[in-house]
C-alpha cells in the first residue's frame, strides 16, 4: 500500500540523514543503485524483506526501527 511505502521511505530518509549519509553512500553499503534508494525513499518502490534488512544493517539499526 502506498501509504506504508511512503512512511517506510520517509523513515529511511530520516535515519540516513541522522547518520550524515548520502543516498549514494547508502546505495554502496547496500549493494543497490542510487536511483533505487531514491524510489524507496519516495515511496514509489515496494521494499522486500531482504532489501529492508540490508538497508537497516547499512543504517546500523533494526528492521523494526525502519518500519516505525
C-alpha positions in Angstrom: 0.0 0.0 0.0 1.3 3.4 -1.0 0.9 5.0 2.5 3.0 2.2 4.1 5.7 2.5 1.4 5.7 6.3 1.8 6.0 6.0 5.6 8.9 3.5 5.4 10.7 5.6 2.7 10.4 8.7 4.9 11.8 6.8 7.9 14.7 5.5 5.8 15.5 9.1 4.6 15.3 10.3 8.3 17.6 7.6 9.6 20.0 8.2 6.7 20.1 11.9 7.3 20.6 11.5 11.1 23.7 9.5 10.2 25.0 12.1 7.8 24.9 9.5 5.0 24.2 10.4 1.3 21.9 8.3 -0.9 24.9 7.3 -2.8 26.7 6.0 0.3 23.6 4.1 1.4 23.4 2.6 -2.1 27.1 1.5 -1.9 26.6 0.0 1.6 23.5 -2.0 0.5 24.6 -3.0 -3.0 21.7 -1.1 -4.5 21.9 1.6 -7.1 21.3 5.2 -6.0 18.2 5.6 -8.1 16.7 2.6 -6.3 17.3 4.4 -3.0 15.6 7.5 -4.4 12.5 5.4 -5.3 12.4 3.7 -2.0 12.6 7.0 -0.1 9.8 8.5 -2.2 7.6 5.5 -1.6 7.5 4.6 -5.2 9.0 1.2 -4.7 7.8 -1.7 -2.5 10.8 -2.9 -0.5 11.2 -6.7 0.1 12.4 -8.0 3.4 15.9 -8.8 2.2 16.3 -5.2 0.9 14.8 -3.8 4.1 17.2 -5.9 6.1 20.2 -4.7 4.0 19.1 -1.0 4.5 18.7 -1.5 8.2 22.2 -3.1 8.5 23.7 -0.2 6.5 22.0 2.3 8.8 23.2 0.4 11.9 19.7 -0.2 13.1 17.0 -2.9 13.2 14.3 -3.6 10.6 11.7 -2.6 13.4 13.4 0.9 13.6 13.0 1.3 9.8 9.3 0.2 9.8 8.3 2.6 12.6 
